[in-house]
Amino acid sequence: MMDVSYEELDSRLGRLSMASAGGRLLAVDFEDGRARIERRLASRFGGIRLRSARDAEGFASRLREYLAGDLDAIDDIPVDAGGTVFQRRVWTELRRIPLGETRSYAQLADAIGRRGSFRAVGSANASNPVAIVVPCHRVVGSDGSLTGYAGGIERKRFLLEHEGAL
């Protein structure tokens, strides 16, 4: 049975749920994320035990700092999101999108060497388990429109405005 540190924090985006283990952030989810996190991690690791934590690894503090305006505070948080080889390539590339910038799904597909795979990139983006830290919110439609976001379009808009991309 794997022990996983779990905590919730109130933020400008609503309640955030976070899970970490082994010095790595495993998940960040929005409102009522505990059940989703538990399902994902149990599926990935088998038996898990969520243990209440207070600022495990300092990740919650760094997320609060980011939301308070220190936009670089989350850049080097170590993440273990799991996923397929393809998903990990997409999620790695998401972390390379500079603050204040966006990319289209097609541009992201090109960046990982999978030209034309924008739908598959969109699917990988949508299944990102580490919201905000792996910045899937920085991906927009080819016309610049704010397309779907698991946390809701208003949160996506907030994050992009917060980072100076809108």
C-alpha positions as CSV (number, residue, x, y, z in Angstrom):
1,M,0.0,0.0,0.0
2,M,1.5,3.3,-1.1
3,D,1.1,6.3,1.2
4,V,0.2,9.5,-0.6
5,S,0.1,12.9,1.0
6,Y,-3.2,14.7,0.3
7,E,-4.3,18.2,1.1
8,E,-6.8,20.8,0.0
9,L,-6.3,24.5,-0.2
10,D,-8.6,27.4,-0.7
11,S,-7.6,29.7,-3.5
12,R,-8.8,32.3,-5.9
13,L,-9.8,29.5,-8.2
14,G,-11.8,27.7,-5.5
15,R,-10.7,24.7,-3.5
16,L,-7.7,22.8,-5.0
17,S,-6.9,19.2,-4.1
18,M,-3.3,18.1,-4.2
19,A,-1.5,14.7,-3.9
20,S,2.2,14.0,-3.7
21,A,4.6,11.2,-2.8
22,G,8.3,10.6,-3.0
23,G,9.0,14.3,-3.4
24,R,6.9,14.6,-6.5
25,L,3.5,16.2,-7.2
26,L,1.1,13.5,-8.5
27,A,-2.1,15.5,-8.9
28,V,-3.7,18.9,-8.7
29,D,-7.5,19.0,-9.2
30,F,-10.3,21.5,-8.7
31,E,-13.4,21.4,-6.6
32,D,-14.2,18.0,-5.1
33,G,-11.1,16.5,-6.7
34,R,-10.4,13.9,-3.9
35,A,-12.5,11.1,-5.4
36,R,-11.0,11.7,-8.9
37,I,-7.5,11.8,-7.5
38,E,-8.1,8.6,-5.5
39,R,-9.4,6.7,-8.5
40,R,-6.6,7.8,-10.8
41,L,-3.8,7.0,-8.3
42,A,-5.4,3.7,-7.2
43,S,-5.6,2.7,-10.9
44,R,-2.0,3.7,-11.4
45,F,-0.4,2.4,-8.3
46,G,-2.8,-0.3,-7.0
47,G,-3.4,0.2,-3.3
48,I,-3.0,3.7,-2.0
49,R,-3.6,5.4,1.3
50,L,-4.3,9.1,1.2
51,R,-2.8,10.8,4.3
52,S,-3.8,14.3,5.3
53,A,-0.8,16.6,5.0
54,R,0.0,20.2,5.6
55,D,2.1,21.7,2.8
56,A,3.8,18.3,1.9
57,E,7.1,19.0,0.1
58,G,6.2,22.8,0.2
59,F,4.1,22.3,-2.9
60,A,1.0,24.0,-1.5
61,S,3.0,27.1,-0.4
62,R,4.5,27.3,-3.9
63,L,1.1,27.1,-5.5
64,R,-0.1,29.8,-3.2
65,E,2.9,32.0,-4.1
66,Y,2.1,31.5,-7.8
67,L,-1.5,32.5,-7.3
68,A,-0.3,35.5,-5.3
69,G,1.8,36.7,-8.2
70,D,5.2,34.9,-8.0
71,L,4.6,33.2,-11.4
72,D,7.9,31.3,-11.3
73,A,7.1,29.7,-8.0
74,I,5.8,26.4,-9.6
75,D,8.2,26.1,-12.5
76,D,10.5,23.5,-11.0
77,I,8.1,21.5,-8.9
78,P,8.9,17.9,-9.7
79,V,5.9,16.1,-11.2
80,D,5.1,12.5,-11.7
81,A,1.9,12.5,-13.7
82,G,2.1,8.9,-15.0
83,G,0.4,8.5,-18.3
84,T,1.5,6.9,-21.6
85,V,4.7,7.7,-23.4
86,F,2.7,10.0,-25.7
87,Q,0.9,11.8,-22.9
88,R,4.2,12.4,-21.0
89,R,5.7,13.9,-24.2
90,V,2.7,16.3,-24.4
91,W,2.8,17.1,-20.7
92,T,6.6,17.8,-20.9
93,E,6.1,20.1,-23.8
94,L,3.3,21.9,-21.9
95,R,5.9,22.9,-19.3
96,R,8.1,24.4,-22.0
97,I,5.4,26.9,-23.0
98,P,6.7,30.2,-21.5
99,L,4.7,32.2,-19.1
100,G,2.6,34.8,-20.9
101,E,2.4,32.7,-24.1
102,T,-0.1,30.2,-25.5
103,R,0.1,27.5,-28.1
104,S,-2.5,25.9,-30.3
105,Y,-3.1,22.2,-30.3
106,A,-1.5,22.0,-33.8
107,Q,1.6,23.9,-32.6
108,L,1.9,21.5,-29.7
109,A,1.6,18.5,-32.0
110,D,4.3,20.0,-34.2
111,A,6.6,20.7,-31.2
112,I,6.5,17.0,-30.2
113,G,7.1,15.8,-33.8
114,R,3.6,14.6,-34.4
115,R,2.4,17.1,-37.0
116,G,-1.4,16.7,-37.6
117,S,-2.0,14.9,-34.3
118,F,-3.8,17.9,-32.7
119,R,-6.8,15.8,-31.7
120,A,-4.5,13.3,-29.9
121,V,-2.7,16.2,-28.3
122,G,-6.0,17.6,-27.2
123,S,-6.9,14.3,-25.6
124,A,-3.6,14.1,-23.7
125,N,-4.0,17.7,-22.7
126,A,-7.5,17.0,-21.3
127,S,-6.2,14.1,-19.3
128,N,-3.4,16.0,-17.5
129,P,-3.7,15.1,-13.8
130,V,-1.6,18.0,-12.6
131,A,-3.5,21.1,-13.4
132,I,-1.8,24.5,-13.3
133,V,1.7,23.1,-12.6
134,V,1.6,21.3,-15.9
135,P,0.0,24.3,-17.7
136,C,-2.6,22.8,-20.0
137,H,-4.5,26.1,-19.7
138,R,-1.9,27.6,-22.0
139,V,-3.3,25.6,-25.0
140,V,-5.9,27.4,-27.1
141,G,-7.7,26.9,-30.3
142,S,-5.9,27.7,-33.6
143,D,-7.9,31.0,-33.8
144,G,-6.8,31.9,-30.3
145,S,-10.2,31.0,-28.7
146,L,-10.3,29.6,-25.2
147,T,-11.3,26.0,-25.8
148,G,-12.3,23.4,-23.2
149,Y,-10.6,23.2,-19.9
150,A,-11.3,20.6,-17.2
151,G,-11.4,23.3,-14.6
152,G,-13.8,25.4,-16.6
153,I,-13.3,28.2,-19.1
154,E,-13.5,30.9,-16.4
155,R,-10.6,29.3,-14.6
156,K,-8.6,29.1,-17.8
157,R,-9.3,32.7,-18.6
158,F,-8.2,33.7,-15.0
159,L,-4.9,31.7,-15.3
160,L,-4.1,33.2,-18.7
161,E,-4.8,36.7,-17.5
162,H,-2.8,36.0,-14.3
163,E,0.1,35.0,-16.5
164,G,-0.3,37.9,-18.9
165,A,-1.2,35.8,-21.9
166,L,-4.6,37.6,-22.3
